[in-house]
Amino acid sequence: MKYIYPTLFILVLSFGLVMSLMSFKNIDLNGDLKDIGLLSNNYFSEFDKQFNEKNVMREKAIGLISLINYVVFNQGKKELVIGQDNWLFSSEEFNQSKDGYGILFDNLESISMVNDVLEKKGIHLLLVPVPSKARVYKNKLLNKKPNVIHEDLFNQLLINSIKEDICIINTFETMQAMSFESFFKSDTHWTSNSTKKIAKEIVKQVKNKHPELLHKSNDHYELEYQRTVDVVGDLSVFLPVPDSISSQWVEQTDVYVTYNTSGSLDLFSNNQTVNEVALVGTSYSANEIFNFKQFLKYYFKNDILDYSLVGQGPFKPMVNFIQDLDQHQDIKIVLWEIPERYLIQAFDSESKYFETYINNETNLEKDYAYFIQ
């Protein structure tokens, strides 16, 4: 068995090499290349362009290697971990990061600094951690298990939140109780089933602990179905196999929009809808197919100020929000969605910004105190 993979790899590599050599015959050395000249930089650019265009079997060879890797060894690219029943997981949820706990405690300190900033403005911070898919679906893992630090991330976040008196939603319990409806099979993100239940849980917790923060209005909100879309998971790109196999990871989800159907939208009404809740987060919040903002809007009965961004991590959107803080005097609650795995990724520039902001605020307060003496 141990010789199967090397043998198959050599055969496929040889196949790709033969196809590549055959492609040389199709390159037109007497056409554009002849006019460019051998010593010109453009010669090699044109040669490479023609080689790739003619080498039609190159991608097929690569795809064949991926197919063998998947079918025989149940493996994908290094970014991917394949679990039971072909559930896909990100390797980020398994690996040990360099100086993991050091980075974790730095990020927890950043969260504490953000809480201090918002608290001085009379704003309540509520953390919405997104648990790792590997933690929620432990029973779908095979041989590879998450590094111990991944199991400890939520506990450390919870300890820090209790110490700093920051509200936090236990999303793990909510999502784990949903069986296999909380994450997409081939994607790192949560489903609309998760966001709906979590949005409802957030409003319930605010109502129990800080009922005075809830928007008091007669506004009526309705949730309306818009369309159904296919979801091609972001993890499936790390498993380049034929469509006949990859089609099993194409899922569907419904997209909704929440409308304010009350009289406050009347042009002749004196009532105006005020944003009192801000959402700061990552693609888990920003991508409309997860409906998180729409469900929050529906259950809060209030418009949501959205500061979520795709591909920037959880701290950059918070920097943007704090930079615009003086523009949003009506905000009472900030929901900060933070995927757990980001807690062990370094965000040095953002941390420096929070520290500088607090120091500047402190200096301004000292200057003001000295001035009024």
C-alpha positions in Angstrom: 0.0 0.0 0.0 2.8 2.4 0.8 4.1 2.2 -2.8 0.7 3.0 -4.4 0.9 6.8 -4.0 4.5 7.3 -5.2 3.8 5.0 -8.2 0.6 6.8 -9.2 2.3 10.2 -8.7 5.2 9.3 -11.0 2.8 8.0 -13.6 0.6 11.1 -13.6 3.7 13.4 -13.5 5.2 11.5 -16.5 1.8 11.9 -18.3 1.9 15.7 -17.6 5.5 15.9 -18.8 4.8 14.1 -22.0 1.8 16.4 -22.7 4.0 19.4 -22.0 6.7 18.3 -24.4 4.1 17.6 -27.1 2.9 21.2 -26.6 6.3 22.5 -27.9 5.3 21.2 -31.3 2.3 23.5 -31.4 4.2 26.7 -30.7 4.5 28.9 -33.7 8.2 29.8 -33.8 7.9 31.4 -37.2 4.9 33.6 -36.3 4.8 36.3 -33.7 7.9 34.9 -31.9 10.0 35.3 -35.0 9.2 39.0 -35.2 9.9 39.7 -31.6 13.5 38.4 -31.5 15.1 35.9 -29.2 16.9 38.3 -27.0 13.9 40.4 -26.3 12.1 40.2 -22.9 8.8 40.0 -24.8 10.0 36.8 -26.6 9.9 34.8 -23.4 6.6 36.3 -22.4 5.0 35.4 -25.7 6.6 31.9 -25.6 5.1 31.3 -22.1 1.7 32.6 -23.3 1.7 30.3 -26.3 3.0 27.3 -24.3 0.2 27.7 -21.7 -2.4 28.1 -24.4 -1.3 25.0 -26.3 -0.7 22.9 -23.2 -4.4 22.0 -22.8 -3.6 18.8 -20.9 -1.7 20.6 -18.1 -4.9 21.3 -16.1 -6.1 17.8 -16.7 -2.9 16.3 -15.3 -3.2 18.5 -12.2 -6.9 17.5 -11.8 -6.0 13.8 -12.1 -3.5 14.1 -9.3 -6.1 15.8 -7.1 -8.7 13.2 -8.0 -6.3 10.4 -7.0 -5.4 12.2 -3.8 -9.0 12.5 -2.9 -10.3 9.1 -4.0 -7.4 7.0 -2.7 -6.2 8.9 0.3 -9.1 11.2 1.2 -6.9 14.3 1.0 -7.2 17.7 -0.6 -4.8 20.6 -0.6 -2.9 21.6 2.6 -5.6 24.2 3.4 -8.2 21.5 3.7 -9.1 18.7 6.1 -11.7 16.2 4.9 -13.9 14.6 7.5 -16.4 11.9 7.8 -19.1 11.8 5.1 -17.1 14.3 3.1 -17.5 17.2 5.5 -14.9 19.8 4.7 -12.9 21.8 7.3 -10.4 24.5 7.2 -6.9 23.6 8.3 -6.8 26.9 10.1 -9.0 25.3 12.8 -6.4 22.5 13.4 -3.0 24.1 13.2 -0.9 25.5 16.0 0.0 29.1 15.3 3.4 30.4 16.3 3.2 32.0 19.8 -0.5 31.1 19.8 -1.3 32.1 23.4 0.8 35.3 23.1 -1.3 36.4 20.1 -4.5 35.3 21.8 -3.8 37.4 24.9 -2.9 40.4 22.8 -6.2 40.1 20.9 -8.1 39.7 24.2 -6.4 42.9 25.4 -7.6 44.6 22.2 -11.2 43.5 22.9 -10.9 45.0 26.4 -9.6 48.3 25.0 -12.5 48.4 22.5 -14.9 47.8 25.4 -13.3 50.7 27.3 -13.7 53.0 24.4 -17.4 52.1 23.8 -18.2 52.2 27.5 -17.0 55.8 27.8 -19.4 56.7 25.1 -22.3 54.9 26.9 -22.4 52.1 24.4 -22.8 48.4 25.4 -20.5 45.9 23.6 -21.9 42.4 23.0 -19.5 39.7 21.7 -20.8 37.2 19.2 -18.0 34.6 18.8 -18.4 32.2 15.9 -17.2 28.8 17.1 -15.0 26.7 14.8 -16.7 24.2 12.6 -14.3 21.5 13.8 -15.4 22.1 17.4 -19.1 22.0 16.6 -18.8 18.9 14.4 -16.3 16.9 16.4 -18.1 13.7 15.5 -17.4 14.4 11.8 -13.6 14.5 12.2 -11.5 11.5 11.3 -7.8 11.1 12.3 -6.8 14.8 12.5 -7.9 16.7 15.6 -7.6 20.4 16.4 -4.6 21.6 18.3 -5.4 22.0 22.0 -5.3 25.9 21.7 -8.4 25.8 19.5 -10.3 24.0 22.2 -9.4 26.7 24.6 -10.2 29.8 22.6 -13.8 30.3 23.7 -12.9 29.6 27.3 -10.3 32.3 27.3 -12.6 34.7 25.6 -15.3 33.9 28.2 -12.9 34.4 31.1 -11.8 37.7 29.7 -15.4 38.8 29.1 -16.4 38.0 32.7 -13.3 39.9 34.0 -14.1 42.9 31.9 -17.9 42.7 32.4 -18.5 42.3 28.6 -21.7 40.6 27.5 -21.0 37.5 25.4 -23.3 35.1 23.5 -22.6 31.3 23.9 -23.1 30.6 20.2 -21.4 27.2 20.6 -24.3 25.7 22.6 -26.8 27.2 20.2 -25.1 25.8 17.1 -24.2 22.4 18.5 -27.8 21.8 19.4 -28.8 22.3 15.8 -27.3 18.9 14.7 -25.9 19.4 11.1 -27.8 22.5 10.2 -25.4 25.1 11.7 -22.6 25.1 9.0 -22.5 24.5 5.3 -20.9 21.1 4.4 -18.2 22.6 2.2 -17.9 26.1 3.6 -16.3 27.7 6.7 -19.5 29.8 7.3 -22.6 29.4 9.3 -26.0 28.8 7.7 -29.1 31.0 7.9 -30.5 28.5 10.4 -27.7 29.5 12.8 -27.9 33.2 12.2 -31.7 33.2 12.8 -31.4 31.4 16.1 -28.4 33.4 17.2 -30.1 36.7 16.3 -33.1 35.6 18.4 -30.8 34.6 21.3 -29.0 38.0 21.2 -32.3 40.0 21.5 -33.4 37.6 24.3 -30.2 38.2 26.2 -30.4 42.0 25.8 -34.0 41.9 26.9 -33.1 39.9 30.1 -30.0 41.9 31.1 -30.5 45.4 29.6 -34.2 45.8 28.6 -33.7 49.6 28.7 -31.5 49.3 25.6 -34.2 47.9 23.4 -35.7 50.2 20.8 -39.1 51.4 22.0 -41.2 52.0 19.0 -44.5 50.9 17.3 -42.6 50.2 14.1 -43.5 46.9 12.5 -41.0 44.8 10.7 -41.7 41.9 8.3 -39.3 39.3 7.0 -39.7 38.6 3.3 -38.3 35.8 1.2 -36.3 37.1 -1.8 -34.7 34.2 -3.7 -32.9 30.8 -3.4 -29.2 30.7 -4.3 -26.6 28.0 -4.8 -23.8 27.9 -2.3 -20.4 26.7 -3.6 -18.4 26.3 -0.5 -15.2 28.3 0.0 -13.4 25.1 1.0 -14.3 23.2 -2.2 -11.7 25.2 -4.1 -9.0 23.3 -2.2 -10.4 20.1 -3.7 -10.2 20.5 -7.6 -12.0 17.4 -8.6 -14.5 16.8 -11.6 -17.9 18.3 -11.4 -19.5 14.8 -11.0 -17.8 14.7 -7.6 -17.8 18.3 -6.6 -21.5 18.7 -7.2 -22.2 16.9 -3.8 -20.9 20.1 -2.1 -23.2 22.5 -3.9 -25.9 23.5 -1.4 -28.8 25.9 -1.4 -30.0 28.6 0.9 -32.8 31.2 1.0 -32.1 34.9 1.1 -34.4 37.2 3.0 -34.9 40.9 3.4 -36.5 42.7 6.4 -38.8 45.7 5.8 -40.1 48.3 8.1 -43.8 48.3 7.2 -44.9 50.8 9.8 -46.1 54.4 9.4 -42.7 55.7 10.4 -41.8 55.4 6.8 -44.6 57.7 5.8 -43.2 60.9 4.2 -45.6 63.0 6.3 -44.8 61.3 9.5 -42.8 63.1 12.2 -41.3 59.8 13.3 -37.9 58.8 12.0 -36.2 55.4 12.3 -33.1 55.6 14.3 -30.2 53.2 14.2 -29.5 52.1 17.8 -27.7 48.8 17.0 -24.4 48.5 15.1 -23.1 45.2 13.7 -19.3 45.0 13.4 -17.9 41.8 11.9 -16.5 39.7 9.1 -17.9 37.9 6.1 -20.1 35.9 8.4 -22.1 39.1 8.9 -21.3 40.9 5.6 -22.4 38.2 3.1 -26.1 38.6 2.5 -26.7 34.9 1.9 -26.3 34.3 5.7 -29.1 36.8 6.5 -27.5 37.8 9.8 -28.2 41.5 9.5 -31.8 40.9 8.3 -32.6 38.6 11.2 -31.1 41.0 13.7 -33.2 43.8 12.1 -36.3 41.7 12.4 -35.8 40.6 16.0 -34.5 44.0 17.3 -37.3 45.8 15.4 -34.7 48.4 14.5 -32.5 49.2 11.6 -28.9 47.9 11.9 -25.9 50.0 11.2 -23.6 47.6 9.3 -19.8 47.8 9.7 -19.0 44.3 8.6 -16.4 43.6 6.0 -15.3 40.6 3.9 -11.7 39.4 4.1 -10.5 41.9 6.7 -10.8 39.9 9.9 -12.8 41.2 12.9 -10.5 44.0 14.1 -10.3 46.2 11.0 -14.1 46.7 10.8 -14.0 47.8 14.5 -11.2 50.3 13.7 -13.5 51.7 11.0 -16.4 51.9 13.4 -14.4 53.7 16.1 -13.0 56.2 13.6 -16.6 57.1 12.7 -17.9 56.9 16.3 -18.8 60.5 16.7 -21.1 60.3 13.6 -23.3 57.7 15.4 -24.6 59.4 18.5 -27.7 57.2 18.7 -25.9 53.8 18.9 -26.6 52.0 22.2 -25.5 48.5 21.3 -22.5 47.2 19.3 -22.6 43.5 18.2 -19.1 42.3 17.5 -19.0 39.1 15.5 -15.6 37.4 15.9 -14.8 33.9 14.4 -12.8 32.1 17.0 -9.9 31.2 14.7 -9.0 34.9 14.3 -8.1 35.1 18.0 -4.8 33.5 17.3 -4.0 35.6 14.2 -1.9 38.7 14.8 -3.5 42.1 14.1 -0.7 44.3 15.2 -1.7 47.5 13.4 -5.3 47.3 14.7 -4.1 46.7 18.2 -1.7 49.7 18.0 -4.7 51.8 16.8 -6.8 50.9 19.8 -3.9 51.6 22.2 -3.2 55.0 20.5 -6.8 55.9 20.6 -7.2 55.3 24.3 -3.9 57.1 25.0 -5.1 60.1 23.1 -8.5 60.1 24.8 -6.7 59.9 28.2 -4.4 62.8 27.3 -7.4 64.9 26.2 -9.2 64.2 29.5 -6.1 65.3 31.4 -5.8 68.4 29.4 -9.4 69.2 29.9 -9.1 68.6 33.7 -6.1 70.9 33.8 -7.9 73.6 31.8 -11.0 73.8 34.0 -9.0 74.0 37.3 
